[in-house]
Amino acid sequence: MSKCKLKVSRPWIGRYLRSELAATYRKVKPIQVIQNYAAAKLQRQFAAAKFIEVMHRGHRIIDIDESVIRYTDHRQHGWVSKN
């Protein structure tokens, strides 16, 4: 079985995120204090474990990070799900 190497452009990814995932490209806001509470940290750890589990099964994942930690990420905009 041969492996296919697919090269995809940034504009194509943007169109895919808009049409298939109903995502929009918006201004990034810093995370809130509540997002650093223990419950929120546990939720992120659980999500990371699921992420690794799905990748281990051979699925491909497009990660859309909807948060930013002030002073470590200098992005002005990011993708956000409409749902």
PyRosetta script that sets phi, psi and omega in degrees:
from pyrosetta import init, pose_from_sequence

init()
pose = pose_from_sequence("MSKCKLKVSRPWIGRYLRSELAATYRKVKPIQVIQNYAAAKLQRQFAAAKFIEVMHRGHRIIDIDESVIRYTDHRQHGWVSKN")
pose.set_psi(1, 129.6)
pose.set_omega(1, -179.2)
pose.set_phi(2, -93.2)
pose.set_psi(2, 151.7)
pose.set_omega(2, 179.0)
pose.set_phi(3, -96.2)
pose.set_psi(3, 140.0)
pose.set_omega(3, -180.0)
pose.set_phi(4, -101.0)
pose.set_psi(4, 124.8)
pose.set_omega(4, 176.1)
pose.set_phi(5, -101.0)
pose.set_psi(5, 108.8)
pose.set_omega(5, -176.7)
pose.set_phi(6, -102.6)
pose.set_psi(6, 122.8)
pose.set_omega(6, 177.0)
pose.set_phi(7, -96.6)
pose.set_psi(7, 128.5)
pose.set_omega(7, -176.2)
pose.set_phi(8, -125.1)
pose.set_psi(8, 135.8)
pose.set_omega(8, -179.3)
pose.set_phi(9, -84.9)
pose.set_psi(9, 159.9)
pose.set_omega(9, 177.1)
pose.set_phi(10, -59.4)
pose.set_psi(10, -45.1)
pose.set_omega(10, 178.5)
pose.set_phi(11, -59.7)
pose.set_psi(11, -36.6)
pose.set_omega(11, 178.9)
pose.set_phi(12, -64.7)
pose.set_psi(12, -42.2)
pose.set_omega(12, 178.5)
pose.set_phi(13, -62.3)
pose.set_psi(13, -41.6)
pose.set_omega(13, 177.4)
pose.set_phi(14, -60.5)
pose.set_psi(14, -44.4)
pose.set_omega(14, 177.9)
pose.set_phi(15, -62.7)
pose.set_psi(15, -41.2)
pose.set_omega(15, 179.0)
pose.set_phi(16, -62.6)
pose.set_psi(16, -46.7)
pose.set_omega(16, -179.5)
pose.set_phi(17, -61.3)
pose.set_psi(17, -38.7)
pose.set_omega(17, 178.8)
pose.set_phi(18, -70.2)
pose.set_psi(18, -48.5)
pose.set_omega(18, -172.6)
pose.set_phi(19, -80.3)
pose.set_psi(19, -43.5)
pose.set_omega(19, -174.9)
pose.set_phi(20, -90.1)
pose.set_psi(20, -33.5)
pose.set_omega(20, -175.9)
pose.set_phi(21, -108.2)
pose.set_psi(21, 0.2)
pose.set_omega(21, 179.9)
pose.set_phi(22, 52.5)
pose.set_psi(22, 45.3)
pose.set_omega(22, 179.9)
pose.set_phi(23, -102.1)
pose.set_psi(23, 154.1)
pose.set_omega(23, 176.5)
pose.set_phi(24, -124.1)
pose.set_psi(24, 159.1)
pose.set_omega(24, -178.9)
pose.set_phi(25, -102.1)
pose.set_psi(25, 108.5)
pose.set_omega(25, -173.4)
pose.set_phi(26, -125.6)
pose.set_psi(26, 168.7)
pose.set_omega(26, 177.2)
pose.set_phi(27, -66.6)
pose.set_psi(27, 134.3)
pose.set_omega(27, -177.9)
pose.set_phi(28, -79.4)
pose.set_psi(28, 136.8)
pose.set_omega(28, 177.1)
pose.set_phi(29, -114.0)
pose.set_psi(29, 144.8)
pose.set_omega(29, 178.2)
pose.set_phi(30, -66.8)
pose.set_psi(30, 155.6)
pose.set_omega(30, 179.2)
pose.set_phi(31, -68.7)
pose.set_psi(31, 155.8)
pose.set_omega(31, -179.9)
pose.set_phi(32, -91.0)
pose.set_psi(32, 164.0)
pose.set_omega(32, 179.4)
pose.set_phi(33, -58.8)
pose.set_psi(33, -38.9)
pose.set_omega(33, -177.7)
pose.set_phi(34, -60.2)
pose.set_psi(34, -25.5)
pose.set_omega(34, -178.4)
pose.set_phi(35, -74.8)
pose.set_psi(35, -6.9)
pose.set_omega(35, 176.7)
pose.set_phi(36, -104.4)
pose.set_psi(36, 6.0)
pose.set_omega(36, 175.4)
pose.set_phi(37, -70.9)
pose.set_psi(37, 159.9)
pose.set_omega(37, -176.4)
pose.set_phi(38, -55.2)
pose.set_psi(38, -43.7)
pose.set_omega(38, -178.4)
pose.set_phi(39, -61.0)
pose.set_psi(39, -41.4)
pose.set_omega(39, 179.7)
pose.set_phi(40, -66.9)
pose.set_psi(40, -39.7)
pose.set_omega(40, 178.4)
pose.set_phi(41, -64.2)
pose.set_psi(41, -39.8)
pose.set_omega(41, 177.3)
pose.set_phi(42, -64.3)
pose.set_psi(42, -39.7)
pose.set_omega(42, 177.7)
pose.set_phi(43, -62.6)
pose.set_psi(43, -41.0)
pose.set_omega(43, 178.5)
pose.set_phi(44, -65.9)
pose.set_psi(44, -38.5)
pose.set_omega(44, 177.7)
pose.set_phi(45, -65.0)
pose.set_psi(45, -40.9)
pose.set_omega(45, 178.4)
pose.set_phi(46, -63.4)
pose.set_psi(46, -44.3)
pose.set_omega(46, 179.0)
pose.set_phi(47, -62.1)
pose.set_psi(47, -40.6)
pose.set_omega(47, 178.4)
pose.set_phi(48, -63.5)
pose.set_psi(48, -40.4)
pose.set_omega(48, 178.7)
pose.set_phi(49, -62.9)
pose.set_psi(49, -42.8)
pose.set_omega(49, 177.9)
pose.set_phi(50, -64.3)
pose.set_psi(50, -40.5)
pose.set_omega(50, 178.5)
pose.set_phi(51, -56.5)
pose.set_psi(51, -49.1)
pose.set_omega(51, -179.7)
pose.set_phi(52, -65.0)
pose.set_psi(52, -41.1)
pose.set_omega(52, 179.5)
pose.set_phi(53, -60.7)
pose.set_psi(53, -45.8)
pose.set_omega(53, -179.6)
pose.set_phi(54, -65.9)
pose.set_psi(54, -41.5)
pose.set_omega(54, 178.3)
pose.set_phi(55, -64.6)
pose.set_psi(55, -37.7)
pose.set_omega(55, 179.4)
pose.set_phi(56, -63.0)
pose.set_psi(56, -29.5)
pose.set_omega(56, 177.9)
pose.set_phi(57, -77.4)
pose.set_psi(57, -3.3)
pose.set_omega(57, 176.1)
pose.set_phi(58, 98.8)
pose.set_psi(58, 6.1)
pose.set_omega(58, 179.3)
pose.set_phi(59, -81.2)
pose.set_psi(59, 152.5)
pose.set_omega(59, 174.5)
pose.set_phi(60, -98.5)
pose.set_psi(60, 142.1)
pose.set_omega(60, -175.9)
pose.set_phi(61, -127.0)
pose.set_psi(61, 133.7)
pose.set_omega(61, 170.3)
pose.set_phi(62, -103.2)
pose.set_psi(62, 112.9)
pose.set_omega(62, -177.1)
pose.set_phi(63, -90.6)
pose.set_psi(63, 121.7)
pose.set_omega(63, 176.4)
pose.set_phi(64, -110.4)
pose.set_psi(64, 103.3)
pose.set_omega(64, -178.1)
pose.set_phi(65, -82.9)
pose.set_psi(65, 120.6)
pose.set_omega(65, -176.0)
pose.set_phi(66, -100.6)
pose.set_psi(66, 9.0)
pose.set_omega(66, -179.2)
pose.set_phi(67, -129.6)
pose.set_psi(67, 165.3)
pose.set_omega(67, 177.3)
pose.set_phi(68, -145.6)
pose.set_psi(68, 139.7)
pose.set_omega(68, 175.0)
pose.set_phi(69, -96.3)
pose.set_psi(69, 121.6)
pose.set_omega(69, -175.5)
pose.set_phi(70, -54.7)
pose.set_psi(70, 140.0)
pose.set_omega(70, 176.3)
pose.set_phi(71, 76.5)
pose.set_psi(71, -5.5)
pose.set_omega(71, 176.7)
pose.set_phi(72, -114.6)
pose.set_psi(72, -13.9)
pose.set_omega(72, -179.1)
pose.set_phi(73, -130.7)
pose.set_psi(73, 121.2)
pose.set_omega(73, -174.0)
pose.set_phi(74, -103.4)
pose.set_psi(74, 20.4)
pose.set_omega(74, 177.7)
pose.set_phi(75, -67.6)
pose.set_psi(75, 143.9)
pose.set_omega(75, 175.8)
pose.set_phi(76, -94.3)
pose.set_psi(76, -30.9)
pose.set_omega(76, -177.4)
pose.set_phi(77, -136.3)
pose.set_psi(77, 159.6)
pose.set_omega(77, 177.7)
pose.set_phi(78, -156.3)
pose.set_psi(78, 167.5)
pose.set_omega(78, -178.8)
pose.set_phi(79, -83.9)
pose.set_psi(79, 136.1)
pose.set_omega(79, -178.8)
pose.set_phi(80, -132.5)
pose.set_psi(80, 132.9)
pose.set_omega(80, 177.1)
pose.set_phi(81, -72.1)
pose.set_psi(81, 139.8)
pose.set_omega(81, 177.7)
pose.set_phi(82, -75.0)
pose.set_psi(82, -20.0)
pose.set_omega(82, -175.1)
pose.set_phi(83, -79.4)
pose.dump_pdb("model.pdb")
